[in-house]
Amino acid sequence: MFKDILSELGELHAAKSHDYARADDVYRNFRMNTEVWGTIDWQEPLKRATEKMIRISELTSGDKEPNNESIEDSIKDIAVLAVIALDMYRGNK
């Protein structure tokens, strides 16, 4: 099951990269935030993951139901964002 989830996360990353990335820099959207805000590039995906975690916390602490994205989708996004942060930390594009 673990390897199946990893495969699923790889597919998710590939699909989302289509909308956010360029062939010469798959993490361009994160690097652009770095340029705008003067932050460290590999921290940008962790900021997005934090937003997802806060969203999950809000949804599970009350009677709210997700409108746009399921909790499972948010968890998958967090996992992908963590891998992106690690890859960027290691200096990859």
C-alpha atoms as one frame of an Amber mdcrd trajectory, in Angstrom:
protein
   0.000   0.000   0.000   2.835   2.437   0.872   4.446   2.130  -2.575   1.041
   2.519  -4.210   0.559   5.798  -2.374   4.033   6.969  -3.431   3.134   6.190
  -7.038  -0.130   8.079  -6.666   1.753  11.074  -5.232   4.134  11.014  -8.198
   1.202  11.161 -10.576  -0.328  14.019  -8.596   2.929  15.968  -8.749   3.236
  15.422 -12.497  -0.333  16.592 -13.085   0.015  19.715 -10.953   3.434  20.553
 -12.379   1.757  21.016 -15.722  -0.092  24.067 -14.387   2.596  25.551 -12.144
   5.960  24.741 -13.685   8.105  25.182 -16.757  10.197  22.503 -18.418  13.428
  24.300 -17.485  12.431  24.825 -13.822   9.778  22.555 -12.329   9.784  24.595
  -9.094   9.522  27.996 -10.739   6.365  28.940  -8.846   8.186  28.484  -5.534
  11.268  30.354  -6.748   9.098  33.267  -7.898   7.667  33.563  -4.382  11.238
  33.669  -3.113  12.013  36.566  -5.435   8.886  38.484  -4.434   9.124  37.936
  -0.666  12.877  37.538  -0.176  12.541  34.128   1.438  14.505  30.893   1.144
  13.258  28.873  -1.829  12.997  25.436  -0.209  10.876  26.898   2.591   8.127
  27.972   0.196   6.608  24.479  -0.233   6.664  24.071   3.564   4.656  27.281
   3.898   2.044  25.864   1.533   2.020  22.607   3.511   1.399  24.614   6.685
  -1.606  26.278   5.043  -2.956  22.828   4.159  -2.442  21.605   7.746  -4.253
  24.629   9.150  -7.110  23.988   6.715  -7.372  20.368   7.854  -7.339  21.475
  11.484 -10.166  23.926  10.837 -12.228  21.325   9.019 -11.787  18.659  11.686
 -12.282  20.892  14.715 -15.884  21.709  13.929 -18.814  20.763  11.785 -17.352
  22.081   8.542 -17.359  20.007   5.393 -14.799  20.635   2.651 -16.187  22.646
  -0.264 -13.422  22.357  -2.825 -10.840  19.795  -1.818 -11.189  16.682   0.313
  -9.103  16.144   3.426  -7.425  13.238   1.631  -6.467  15.567  -1.222  -4.967
  18.004   1.272  -2.946  15.228   2.919  -1.620  14.141  -0.462  -0.670  17.737
  -1.253   1.218  17.992   2.059   3.180  14.843   1.232   4.108  16.122  -2.235
   5.052  19.543  -0.856   7.365  17.896   1.705   9.177  16.001  -1.064   9.460
  19.183  -3.132  10.978  21.000  -0.143  13.520  18.217   0.334  14.404  18.180
  -3.355  14.868  21.960  -3.364  16.873  21.791  -0.128  19.207  19.348  -1.872
  19.622  21.905  -4.656  17.611  20.319  -7.459  15.387  22.039 -10.002
